Amino acid sequence: MMSSKPPRVREGLIDRVWYAGDDALAAAIRAALVPVERAYAAAVGVRSAYYESGRGLAAASPIPCVSVGNVSVGGTGKTPVAAWIAATLVARGARPAIVLRGYGGDEGLVHRVLNPGVPVVESIDRPMGVARAAAGGADVGVLDDAFQHRRARRLVDVVLVSADRWSTNLRLLPAGPWREPIHGIGRATLVVITRKAATDDQVGAASGALAQIAPGLPQATIRLAPDTLRQLGDASTSELPIGAIAGRRVHLVAAIGDPRALARQLEAAGAIVQADFFRDHHPFSDSELTAIRRRIASDSLVVCTLKDAVKMGNRWPREAPPLWYVSQRVIVERGGSAIEHGLDDLLRARHQTAPTAG
């Protein structure tokens, strides 16, 4: 059973307001945030009109790019999907580079672990990052979390929507989880519904709603499944199959967009989960790691994500049990041909003039 710890109180309130709160407190908070939401919506509208006029786009791109992004805040699986696309392009003979802002200081490290041979370029200016990638020998750019970074030209625009976090609350920040109005998905070339622990009914609800919002937009569904457990930097490359957690106590430490979906995945694999959840990209302090260590039962297996392991690994208390991380494996459930079509377009465009689509 997952326990409630102080670091998760704020996260729980956000979830309540954004996703599940029909109670008086959640409704009152949303009502209080309406003026801020309207101001945010106005700013988004002005920005959208600017880019749709064509004035905000970078002049050109030296290599074709695929953007992997979303219209909501966190938890959709951008990093594993972007890493999977990069690995697939390598397998098909391309020389991709991951281009990202590098927010939080962890995502670039994660990509370097997942795809050691793929260059990672971190730049707040995406067009400049793409130029650096091309100068370094890349012939395809994979833009991680770039749907709203519209200055960077892309040939393929993939937007992810989480079935685990799908909600009929389509309110914008800060009253809801949406970075921009949901109809913004219409400018994508493909919408990918991701799921970790979501049911078929939840996937169907998201798919049906998105089909009404953006008729004709190709859809695909990807399952993100927990992969082998590993220890970061362990010289012996210790590994455990995910089945090894069945019947065991697992202490989960997670500072990601949707930690509860990961907890449900581990419970589905048979684990008895106790959890410490923190905000996405949380910078762990030594005192927090010590406090976590004190809460770990003596017979527990300590599990985190790779995103957390790259931040905690070197500072994990020596007296604590070993720290294992689990990554997400991409399984295409539906719409594989649409994904393949986008990759084909990228591969064909590698030796052509820079793409002009915005």
N, C-alpha and C positions, 0 to 999 in steps of 0.2 A: 504494500500500500504506500502511495506517495504521501510524504509528510509535508506540512507547511512550515517553512522557515522564514525568518524576517526578510531575507533578500527577495522573496517572491511575493510579498504583500502588494507592492506597487504593480508588479507584473500582473497579478491576479485582478486588480482593479481595472487595469487597461483592458484585459480580456473581457471582463464583465461589461464594460461600457461599449466596447467595439463589437463583440461577437454574441454574447449570450444574455445581456442584461435587459430583461423586461421589468425589472423591479424598480421601485421608486427612486432609489439612489442613482442607478445607472441612467434612468430617464432624466433626473434632475441635472446630472453632470453634463449629459448631451445638450440639454436645453441651455445651460450656462455657456456652453462652448459655441453656440450658434453664431454669435457675432464674429468670433475668430474664424470659424469655418467659412463664413461668407467672405471675409476679407481674403482668406487663402484661396477660395474659389475664384475670386476676381483676379487675383495675381496669376493664377494658373491660366485663366482665360486670356489675359493679355499676352502672356508668354506664348501660349498656343497659337494665337493669331499672328504673332511675330514670326514664328517658324513656318507657319502655313503660307505666309507671304513669300517665303523663300529667302528672306534677308538674313536669317540667322545661320544658314548652313555653311559649313566649311566649303571652300572653293572646289576641292577635289580630294580624292583618297588614292594614295599610291597603290593600294592593294584592296581587293574586295573584302568586305567585312560582314560578319553575322553578329547581330546584337542579341543578347539573352537578358531579358529584364522582366519587369512586372509592373502592375499598376497599383499594387498594395504594398504595405510595409512588411518586409521580411517573411521568412517561413515558406517560400515557394520552392526552394531547391535550386536557386540560380547557380551556386558554385558547383554542385555535383553535375548539373546538366551542362554547364559551360565546359567543365573538365572533360565530360564524356564526349561532347562535340569535338573538342580539340583532339582527343585520343582517336576518335573515328576518322578525322581528317588526316592525321598522321598515318593511320592504317591504309588510307587510300592514296598515299603518296604526296600529300601536301606538307608544307612547312608552316604550320600555324604559330601564332604568338597570342598569348592571353594579354589583353589590354584592359586595365581596370584602374579605378581611382585609388584603391588601396586604403579605403576607409577602415579604421579600427586596427590596422596593422597586422591583421591575421589572414586575410583572404589571399594575399600574394603568397604567403608561406604555405598555405593549404594547397594552392595550385602547384607549387614547386614540389611538394611531396607527391601529389597525385600523378603529375606528369613531369618527371624529372628532366626530360629532354626537351620540353617545350618552354621557350623563353617567356618570361613574365615581365610586362612593362607596366609600371605604376605611374600614372600621370593624371592630375586633376583636369588637364586639358586633353580630352580624348583624341581630337585630330592630331595633336602633337605626339601623343602616345602611339598612334597608328603610324605616323611618319618614322618614329624611332624604331618601331617593330620592323617596318619595311627596310630601313637602313641596315638593320641587323641581319637581314636575310630572310625574313618571313614573307610568305606569299599569300597568306590569309590572316585576317585579324579576327579574333574572337573577343567581342566586347562584353565583359561581364558587368551586368547591372547598368545597362546603357539605354533603356527604353526612353527615359526622360532626358537623356543627354543627346539632344537632337542636332547639335552642331556636327557630330560625327556621322558621316554618310555611311549607310549600310545597304548592302544588296539584299540581305535576308534579315527580317526583323521578327524574332521569336519572343512572344510574351507568355509568361507563365502565370497560371492561376492555381492556387492550392485548393483541392477539394476538401482537405482537412479543415481549412479555415474559411470555406465558402460561407457567406452569410447574405441574407437579404438586406442587411444594413449597408447601404451603399453610400454612407456619409463620408465626406472628405475629412482629412486631418484638420483639427485634432479630435473632432467628434466621432470619427470613424477611421478605418484603417487605409483608406484609399488615397493614394498620392495625387490622383487626377480622376475626373469622371470616368466611370467604367466604359463609356462609349469610346474612350481613347483607344481601346484595343482594335478599333476599326482600321487604324493605320498600320497594324502589324501585317506580316505576311502569313503568320501561323500562330495559333494559340495552342499552347500545350497545357493540359490539365494534369497537375502532378498530385500524387497521393502517397502518403506513408502508411496511415492506418485507416483512411477513409473507406467507407463501404461503397458498394456498387451504386446504392441509392444516392449517396452523397455526390459521387462522380456524375451520375445521371442528372441530378438537380443542377449542378454547375454547368454541365454541357448544354442542357436545354436552355438555361437562362442566357448563356453566352451566345447561343445560336440565334436567339431573339434579338439580342443587343447588336450583334454583328453578323447578319445573315450572309452566308456565302463564304465567310472566313474559314479556311481549312482548320480542322481540329486534330489533335493527337492526344493520347493519354499515356503518361509515363508513371510507372510505379517506382518509388525509391525504396529499396529494400536494404535492411542492415546487412553489411558485409562482414568479412572476417574481423575479429578483434586483434589489434596489434598494439605493440608498445613502441612509442616514438623514440627513435634514436637508440633502441636496444641493440647492442652489437650482435646478439644471438638471433635477432629478428624473430622474437617470440610471437607466436600466433595461436589463436584459439578459434575454432569454428563457432559461429553464432549459436549453434545448438548446445554449446557447452554451458550456456547460462540457464538452461531449463532446470527448474527446481531450485536454483540458487538465489541467494540474496544479492542484489545488485544495487550499489549506491551510484546513482547517476548524477553527474555534475554537468550542467549545460547552460551556456550563455549564447543561445541561438534564437532565431526568429520564432520558432514554434517548438519549444522543448517538450510540450505535452504529447505531441504526435510521436516523438522519439520514445518517450516513456511508454506509450501504448504499443509501439513496435516491440520493445523489449519484453513487455508483459505478454504480448502475443507469442513470443518465442519461449515463454514459460518462466520468465524471471519474476522474482518478488522484488519490486522496485521501491527504493527509498530515494528521494530526489532533492537536490539543491539546484534551484533554477535562478538564473540571473538575467539581467537585460542583455539583449543582443550586443555583441562586441564588448561585453563587460571586461574592464582591465582588472584582473584579480590582484588583490594586495596580499602580502605575506600573511597578514593577520587573518584574512578571510580563508586562505588555504589552511592555516593552522586550525581555525574554527571548524572547517569542513572535516579535517582529519579527526578531530575529536568526536564528531558525530557518526563516524563510520563504524559499523559493527565489526567485530573481530573476524567474522566469517564471510564478510561481504567482498564481492568483486567490484572494484571501482572502475566505472566506465564513463567516458566523456566522448565528445566529438573530436575529430581532427582539428577543427577550428579552435577548440578549447585547449587541446593538447599542445599546440604550437606555442600557446601563451603560458601554460602552466608547467610544461614538462621539465624545464631546467630548474624550477623553483618548488617542485612538488616535495613536501616534507619527506625526508629520508626514512623516518620512522613509520610513515604511512604505508598501507599496502600498495603494490605496484599500480600504476595508472595505465589503463587500457583505453584505446580509442576505437570507435567504430565509424566507418564511412558508409555512405549510401551508394548502393549499386543501382544503375539505371536499367530498367526493364521496360521496353516499349510494348504497351498493351494494345494500342489502337492508333491508326494513322501513321504507321511507319512509312508508307509511300510518300506522304506529304513531307516528312522529315528528309527522306532520301532525295526528293525533288529539290529541296532547298540546298542540300549539300552538293548535289550535281551542279546547280547554278553557280555555286561558289567555285567549284573546281574548274568549270569551263571559263569562268571570268578571270582566272589567275593571270593569264597572259594577254588579256585584252586591256583596252583603255579603262581607266578608273570608272567605277559605276556612278551613275548620276541620280539614282533613287535616294530620297531623303529619309 
